[in-house]
């Protein structure tokens, strides 16, 4: 963005400063708003979006922190403003101004300033902020299928996005396969939202959790008096989804009897409510999902092959997070932004070692585990920048990688002690320690996580 199209908010309790800045930039910018009382920042931000905020470091206000500028900078971030913030500081407060850069400010200017210097600083801040916004927008447009929910830059995810683009406009039945926590429900939603049925119902049901007695009633509906607890007429989920999309989650867990009932409905596109003999036409787009591997589904003692063919016009295999580890950082940064906004916290990303810890972890719980890990970290973190100690992985997930390693307890103790000695010998240099141990850096980080070193 160029300055002539920008809106600028100037916040300073010195009337002379406000007047001087306004006179200087009113002919350069599209709009200039001045504000003497920082307590009114939230109201100003509610009125309009600003591209640049000039913020004084010191106010004679009720906030008695000794560095009021940092306090209000944090508040601006919490209020959700995406403006580039330039701090106005006196020469004696340069150390605080430098600190403000770490807290999220774009730049600072020292009073008294040269007019040309201030204009150049504002233009540079606009350029930098615009570049960051474009980068974020490019990531979202390239890697996200539903706003910012379904995200991935890895080749497996790009392949999935390509499939979604191709199949969404059709009415083909889709089978989504993948481990728990990989995002199968988001893919189902993406298909619906990009389909010709996007403005119609989107109904999702966990059929694996339905008992034999509830299966038909929930899916096909019932007539009052059809069974003991049928106190009123009720439509089923097939009817509720009529014209739209019906997602049958955990379909790999339904019984052979339930499969037969489902197959009949899918073949005829008619349902019959319990307690009636009247068939009802239904028009749905069917999406099924399961964490059961296709090879196991193909076992006819467990799952009917004719039903597999019926639900599997197109198959989408969602890889576990460990198979697309280049998406880990992208997803982590996304979740940090989401939860920082939700819990009104300021976050400036991750420490380099925190990113290494994320990238070296196995994530048996997939994206769901990563999401909960980041949410917990945002809530509990003491600093604006995530540290390795903030990242505590779920104790309820079993690390399959370590389960596959047949280490006895004594051997594990020996390995842990050896790693500790080699790291100490190399003065904490992970690269040198990994080389001496004959491991890759990633493998060593996994062992550090395994032994909680």
C-alpha positions as CSV (number, residue, x, y, z in Angstrom):
1,X,0.0,0.0,0.0
2,X,1.1,3.6,-0.7
3,X,0.8,6.4,1.8
4,X,-1.7,8.4,-0.2
5,X,-4.2,5.5,0.2
6,X,-3.5,4.9,3.9
7,X,-5.3,5.9,7.0
8,X,-3.2,7.0,10.0
9,X,-4.0,7.2,13.7
10,X,-1.7,9.3,15.9
11,X,-1.8,8.8,19.7
12,X,0.1,11.3,21.9
13,X,-0.9,13.3,24.9
14,X,1.2,16.3,23.6
15,X,-1.1,18.6,21.6
16,X,1.9,20.2,19.9
17,X,3.1,16.8,18.6
18,X,-0.4,15.9,17.4
19,X,-0.7,19.1,15.5
20,X,2.7,18.9,14.0
21,X,2.2,15.3,12.8
22,X,-1.2,16.0,11.4
23,X,0.0,19.0,9.4
24,X,3.0,17.1,8.1
25,X,1.1,14.0,6.8
26,X,-2.4,15.2,6.1
27,X,-1.4,16.0,2.5
28,X,0.5,12.7,2.2
29,X,-2.1,10.3,3.5
30,X,-5.8,9.6,2.7
31,X,-6.9,10.1,6.3
32,X,-5.3,11.3,9.6
33,X,-7.0,10.9,13.0
34,X,-5.4,12.3,16.1
35,X,-6.1,11.1,19.6
36,X,-4.8,12.6,22.9
37,X,-6.2,10.0,25.3
38,X,-4.9,6.4,24.9
39,X,-7.9,5.1,26.8
40,X,-9.9,5.9,23.6
41,X,-7.8,3.6,21.4
42,X,-10.3,0.8,21.4
43,X,-13.1,3.2,20.4
44,X,-11.0,4.6,17.6
45,X,-10.2,1.1,16.3
46,X,-13.9,0.2,16.5
47,X,-14.8,3.1,14.2
48,X,-12.4,2.3,11.4
49,X,-9.4,0.2,10.3
50,X,-6.1,2.0,10.3
51,X,-3.0,1.1,8.2
52,X,-0.5,3.0,10.4
53,X,-0.6,3.9,14.1
54,X,1.9,6.4,15.6
55,X,2.0,5.6,19.3
56,X,3.8,7.7,22.0
57,X,5.9,5.7,24.5
58,X,5.0,7.9,27.5
59,X,1.6,9.1,28.7
60,X,0.4,10.9,31.8
61,X,-2.3,8.2,32.2
62,X,-3.7,5.9,34.8
63,X,-1.5,3.1,33.6
64,X,1.5,3.5,35.9
65,X,3.9,0.9,34.4
66,X,6.8,3.2,33.6
67,X,6.5,2.1,30.0
68,X,2.9,3.0,29.0
69,X,3.8,2.7,25.3
70,X,4.4,-1.1,25.6
71,X,1.2,-1.5,27.5
72,X,-0.9,0.2,24.8
73,X,1.0,-1.6,22.0
74,X,0.0,-4.9,23.6
75,X,-3.6,-3.6,23.8
76,X,-3.6,-2.6,20.1
77,X,-2.6,-6.2,19.2
78,X,-5.2,-7.6,21.6
79,X,-7.9,-5.5,19.9
80,X,-7.1,-7.3,16.7
81,X,-5.7,-4.3,14.7
82,X,-3.4,-5.3,11.8
83,X,-2.0,-1.7,11.6
84,X,1.8,-1.2,11.5
85,X,2.6,0.5,14.8
86,X,5.4,3.0,14.9
87,X,6.5,4.1,18.4
88,X,7.3,7.7,19.2
89,X,10.1,8.0,21.8
90,X,12.4,10.4,23.4
91,X,16.2,9.8,23.1
92,X,16.4,8.5,26.7
93,X,13.8,5.7,26.0
94,X,15.5,4.1,23.1
95,X,16.0,0.9,25.0
96,X,12.3,0.6,25.5
97,X,11.7,1.5,21.9
98,X,14.0,-1.4,20.8
99,X,12.1,-3.7,23.2
100,X,8.8,-2.6,21.5
101,X,10.1,-4.1,18.3
102,X,10.2,-7.5,20.0
103,X,6.7,-6.9,21.3
104,X,5.3,-6.4,17.8
105,X,6.0,-2.7,16.8
106,X,7.1,-2.2,13.2
107,X,9.5,0.7,13.9
108,X,10.2,3.7,16.1
109,X,11.1,7.3,15.6
110,X,13.0,9.6,18.1
111,X,11.8,13.0,19.1
112,X,12.6,15.6,17.7
113,X,12.5,14.0,14.2
114,X,13.3,15.2,10.8
115,X,10.1,15.4,8.7
116,X,11.6,13.5,5.8
117,X,12.8,10.8,8.2
118,X,9.3,10.4,9.7
119,X,7.6,10.2,6.2
120,X,10.2,7.6,5.1
121,X,9.6,5.6,8.3
122,X,5.9,5.6,7.7
123,X,6.3,4.5,4.0
124,X,8.7,1.7,5.0
125,X,6.3,0.5,7.6
126,X,3.4,0.4,5.2
127,X,5.5,-1.5,2.7
128,X,6.6,-4.0,5.3
129,X,3.2,-4.5,6.7
130,X,1.7,-4.9,3.2
131,X,4.3,-7.5,2.4
132,X,3.4,-9.5,5.5
133,X,-0.3,-9.3,4.7
134,X,0.2,-10.4,1.2
135,X,2.4,-13.3,2.3
136,X,-0.3,-14.4,4.8
137,X,-3.0,-14.1,2.1
138,X,-1.0,-16.1,-0.3
139,X,-0.5,-18.9,2.2
140,X,-4.2,-19.0,2.9
141,X,-5.3,-18.9,-0.7
142,X,-2.8,-21.5,-1.8
143,X,-3.0,-23.8,1.2
144,X,-6.5,-23.4,2.6
145,X,-9.7,-24.8,1.3
146,X,-12.2,-23.4,3.8
147,X,-11.0,-20.0,5.1
148,X,-8.1,-20.9,7.3
149,X,-9.3,-24.3,8.6
150,X,-7.9,-26.8,6.1
151,X,-4.3,-25.9,5.7
152,X,-1.3,-27.6,4.1
153,X,1.6,-26.9,1.9
154,X,3.0,-30.4,1.6
155,X,2.6,-32.4,-1.6
156,X,0.1,-34.9,-0.1
157,X,-2.1,-32.0,1.0
158,X,-1.8,-30.3,-2.4
159,X,-2.9,-33.6,-4.0
160,X,-5.9,-33.7,-1.7
161,X,-6.8,-30.1,-2.6
162,X,-6.6,-31.0,-6.3
163,X,-9.0,-33.9,-5.7
164,X,-11.4,-31.7,-3.8
165,X,-11.4,-29.2,-6.7
166,X,-12.2,-31.9,-9.2
167,X,-14.8,-33.9,-7.3
168,X,-16.7,-31.2,-5.3
169,X,-18.9,-30.1,-8.2
170,X,-20.0,-33.6,-8.9
171,X,-22.3,-35.9,-6.9
172,X,-19.8,-38.7,-6.7
173,X,-19.8,-40.7,-3.4
174,X,-16.6,-40.1,-1.5
175,X,-14.7,-42.3,1.0
176,X,-12.2,-40.5,3.2
177,X,-9.6,-42.7,4.9
178,X,-7.2,-41.7,7.6
179,X,-6.1,-42.0,11.2
180,X,-8.0,-40.2,13.9
181,X,-7.2,-36.5,14.2
182,X,-6.0,-36.0,10.6
183,X,-8.9,-33.7,9.6
184,X,-11.3,-36.0,7.7
185,X,-14.2,-33.9,8.8
186,X,-12.6,-30.7,7.5
187,X,-12.2,-32.4,4.1
188,X,-15.8,-33.5,4.1
189,X,-16.9,-29.9,4.9
190,X,-14.6,-28.5,2.1
191,X,-16.2,-30.8,-0.4
192,X,-19.6,-29.7,0.6
193,X,-18.8,-26.0,0.6
194,X,-17.3,-26.2,-2.9
195,X,-20.2,-28.3,-4.3
196,X,-23.4,-27.3,-6.0
197,X,-25.1,-28.2,-2.8
198,X,-23.2,-25.6,-0.6
199,X,-26.4,-23.7,0.4
200,X,-28.2,-26.9,1.4
201,X,-27.9,-28.9,4.6
202,X,-24.6,-30.4,5.8
203,X,-25.4,-33.3,8.2
204,X,-22.7,-35.3,10.0
205,X,-23.3,-38.4,12.1
206,X,-21.0,-40.9,13.8
207,X,-22.7,-44.1,12.7
208,X,-20.1,-46.2,14.5
209,X,-21.6,-45.0,17.8
210,X,-25.2,-45.9,16.9
211,X,-26.5,-49.1,18.5
212,X,-28.5,-51.6,16.4
213,X,-31.7,-50.4,17.8
214,X,-31.0,-46.7,17.2
215,X,-29.4,-47.1,13.7
216,X,-32.6,-47.2,11.6
217,X,-34.4,-44.6,13.8
218,X,-31.6,-42.1,13.6
219,X,-30.9,-42.5,9.9
220,X,-34.3,-43.2,8.5
221,X,-36.7,-41.7,11.1
222,X,-39.7,-43.2,12.8
223,X,-43.5,-42.9,13.2
224,X,-45.0,-42.2,16.6
225,X,-45.6,-45.5,18.4
226,X,-43.1,-47.4,16.2
227,X,-41.4,-48.6,19.4
228,X,-41.6,-47.9,23.2
229,X,-39.9,-44.5,23.3
230,X,-41.3,-43.2,19.9
231,X,-43.5,-40.5,21.4
232,X,-43.8,-38.5,18.3
233,X,-43.0,-38.6,14.5
234,X,-39.4,-37.9,13.7
235,X,-37.5,-37.5,10.5
236,X,-34.2,-39.3,10.1
237,X,-30.9,-37.8,9.1
238,X,-31.2,-38.9,5.5
239,X,-34.4,-36.7,5.2
240,X,-32.7,-33.9,7.2
241,X,-29.9,-33.8,4.6
242,X,-32.2,-33.9,1.6
243,X,-30.8,-31.8,-1.2
244,X,-27.5,-31.4,0.7
245,X,-24.6,-33.6,2.0
246,X,-24.7,-36.4,4.5
247,X,-21.5,-37.5,6.2
248,X,-21.4,-41.0,7.7
249,X,-18.4,-40.9,10.0
250,X,-16.7,-44.1,11.3
251,X,-18.6,-46.2,8.8
252,X,-16.0,-49.0,9.2
253,X,-17.4,-49.8,12.6
254,X,-21.0,-50.6,11.6
255,X,-22.3,-54.2,11.7
256,X,-23.0,-56.4,8.6
257,X,-26.8,-56.0,9.4
258,X,-26.5,-52.2,9.4
259,X,-24.5,-52.4,6.2
260,X,-27.3,-54.3,4.5
261,X,-29.9,-51.6,5.5
262,X,-27.6,-48.8,4.3
263,X,-26.8,-50.5,1.0
264,X,-30.5,-50.9,0.2
265,X,-31.1,-47.1,0.8
266,X,-28.1,-46.1,-1.3
267,X,-29.2,-48.4,-4.2
268,X,-32.8,-47.2,-4.3
269,X,-32.3,-43.6,-2.9
270,X,-35.4,-44.2,-0.8
271,X,-35.9,-44.5,3.0
272,X,-38.8,-45.9,4.9
273,X,-39.4,-44.6,8.4
274,X,-39.8,-47.2,11.2
275,X,-43.5,-47.9,11.8
276,X,-44.5,-47.1,8.2
277,X,-44.6,-48.8,4.8
278,X,-44.3,-45.6,2.8
279,X,-41.0,-45.1,1.0
280,X,-39.7,-41.5,0.8
281,X,-37.3,-40.3,-2.0
282,X,-34.1,-38.7,-0.7
283,X,-31.6,-36.7,-2.7
284,X,-28.2,-36.6,-0.9
285,X,-24.5,-36.4,-1.6
286,X,-22.9,-39.1,0.4
287,X,-19.5,-38.8,2.1
288,X,-18.2,-41.6,4.3
289,X,-15.1,-41.5,6.6
290,X,-13.3,-44.1,8.6
291,X,-10.0,-44.8,10.3
292,X,-10.1,-48.4,9.3
293,X,-7.6,-49.2,6.5
294,X,-9.1,-50.1,3.2
295,X,-7.4,-53.4,3.2
296,X,-9.3,-54.3,6.4
297,X,-12.6,-53.0,4.9
298,X,-12.0,-55.3,2.0
299,X,-12.4,-58.3,4.3
300,X,-15.9,-59.5,3.5
301,X,-16.3,-61.1,7.0
302,X,-16.1,-57.5,8.3
303,X,-17.5,-55.3,5.5
304,X,-19.6,-55.9,2.4
305,X,-17.6,-55.4,-0.8
306,X,-20.8,-54.2,-2.7
307,X,-21.2,-51.5,-0.1
308,X,-17.5,-50.5,-0.4
309,X,-18.0,-50.0,-4.2
310,X,-21.2,-48.1,-3.6
311,X,-19.6,-45.6,-1.1
312,X,-16.2,-45.4,-2.8
313,X,-16.6,-43.7,-6.2
314,X,-13.6,-41.6,-5.2
315,X,-11.3,-42.3,-2.4
316,X,-9.3,-39.7,-0.5
317,X,-6.4,-40.9,1.7
318,X,-5.5,-38.4,4.4
319,X,-1.9,-38.9,5.5
320,X,-0.9,-38.7,9.2
321,X,0.9,-35.5,10.2
322,X,4.2,-37.4,10.6
323,X,4.0,-38.1,6.8
324,X,3.7,-34.4,6.0
325,X,6.0,-32.8,8.6
326,X,6.5,-29.7,6.4
327,X,3.0,-28.7,7.4
328,X,3.7,-28.8,11.2
329,X,5.1,-25.3,11.5
330,X,2.4,-23.9,9.1
331,X,-0.3,-25.4,11.2
332,X,1.3,-24.5,14.5
333,X,1.5,-20.8,13.5
334,X,-2.1,-20.9,12.4
335,X,-3.2,-22.3,15.7
336,X,-1.2,-19.8,17.6
337,X,-2.9,-16.9,15.8
338,X,-6.3,-18.5,16.4
339,X,-5.9,-19.1,20.1
340,X,-4.0,-15.9,20.8
341,X,-7.0,-14.0,19.4
342,X,-9.5,-16.3,21.3
343,X,-7.8,-15.8,24.6
344,X,-6.8,-12.2,24.1
345,X,-3.1,-12.9,24.3
346,X,-0.2,-11.4,22.4
347,X,1.9,-13.9,20.5
348,X,5.0,-13.3,18.4
349,X,5.5,-16.8,17.2
350,X,8.0,-19.5,18.3
351,X,11.5,-19.6,19.6
352,X,13.8,-21.5,17.1
353,X,14.2,-24.4,19.6
354,X,10.4,-24.6,20.1
355,X,10.0,-25.1,16.3
356,X,12.7,-27.8,16.4
357,X,10.8,-29.5,19.2
358,X,7.6,-29.4,17.2
359,X,9.3,-30.7,14.0
360,X,11.0,-33.6,15.8
361,X,7.9,-34.9,17.6
362,X,6.0,-37.9,16.2
363,X,2.4,-36.6,16.7
364,X,0.6,-39.9,17.2
365,X,-2.6,-37.8,17.7
366,X,-2.0,-36.0,14.4
367,X,-3.4,-32.5,13.7
368,X,-5.8,-32.7,16.6
369,X,-2.9,-33.3,19.1
370,X,-1.0,-30.4,17.6
371,X,-4.0,-28.2,17.9
372,X,-4.6,-29.0,21.6
373,X,-0.8,-28.7,22.3
374,X,-0.8,-25.1,20.9
375,X,-4.0,-24.1,22.6
376,X,-2.6,-25.2,26.0
377,X,0.7,-23.5,25.2
378,X,-1.0,-20.2,24.4
379,X,-3.0,-20.3,27.6
380,X,0.0,-21.2,29.8
381,X,2.9,-19.3,28.2
382,X,4.6,-16.7,30.2
383,X,6.3,-15.0,27.2
384,X,5.0,-13.6,23.9
385,X,7.4,-16.0,22.1
386,X,6.7,-19.7,22.6
387,X,9.5,-21.5,24.3
388,X,10.2,-25.3,24.1
389,X,9.0,-25.7,27.7
390,X,5.6,-24.3,26.7
391,X,5.0,-27.3,24.4
392,X,3.7,-30.2,26.4
393,X,2.6,-33.1,24.3
394,X,-0.5,-35.1,25.2
395,X,0.1,-37.9,27.7
396,X,-2.9,-39.8,26.5
397,X,-1.3,-40.5,23.1
398,X,1.0,-43.4,22.7
399,X,4.1,-42.7,20.6
400,X,4.0,-45.4,18.0
401,X,7.5,-44.8,17.0
402,X,8.8,-45.5,20.5
403,X,6.4,-48.5,20.8
404,X,8.1,-50.0,17.8
405,X,11.5,-49.8,19.4
406,X,12.0,-53.0,21.5
407,X,14.1,-51.3,24.3
408,X,14.2,-52.9,27.7
409,X,14.1,-50.5,30.7
410,X,17.8,-50.9,31.5
411,X,18.8,-50.3,27.8
412,X,16.7,-47.2,27.8
413,X,18.5,-45.9,30.8
414,X,21.8,-46.6,29.2
415,X,20.7,-44.8,26.0
416,X,19.5,-41.7,28.0
417,X,22.7,-41.4,30.0
418,X,24.8,-41.8,26.9
419,X,22.9,-39.0,25.1
420,X,23.3,-36.7,28.2
421,X,27.0,-37.3,28.3
422,X,27.6,-36.7,24.6
423,X,25.5,-33.5,24.7
424,X,27.4,-32.3,27.7
425,X,30.7,-33.2,26.1
426,X,29.8,-31.1,23.0
427,X,28.6,-28.1,25.2
428,X,25.0,-28.5,24.2
429,X,25.7,-28.5,20.4
430,X,23.0,-30.8,19.1
431,X,24.5,-31.1,15.6
432,X,27.9,-32.3,16.9
433,X,26.2,-34.6,19.5
434,X,24.0,-36.2,16.8
435,X,27.0,-36.7,14.6
436,X,29.0,-38.4,17.4
437,X,26.0,-40.6,18.3
438,X,25.6,-41.6,14.6
439,X,22.1,-40.0,14.5
440,X,20.4,-37.4,12.5
441,X,19.4,-34.2,14.3
442,X,15.7,-35.2,13.9
443,X,16.3,-38.6,15.4
444,X,18.2,-37.1,18.3
445,X,15.4,-34.6,19.0
446,X,13.0,-37.5,19.1
447,X,15.0,-39.2,21.7
448,X,15.3,-36.0,23.7
449,X,11.5,-35.7,23.6
450,X,11.2,-39.4,24.5
451,X,13.4,-39.1,27.6
452,X,12.1,-35.6,28.4
453,X,15.7,-34.3,28.3
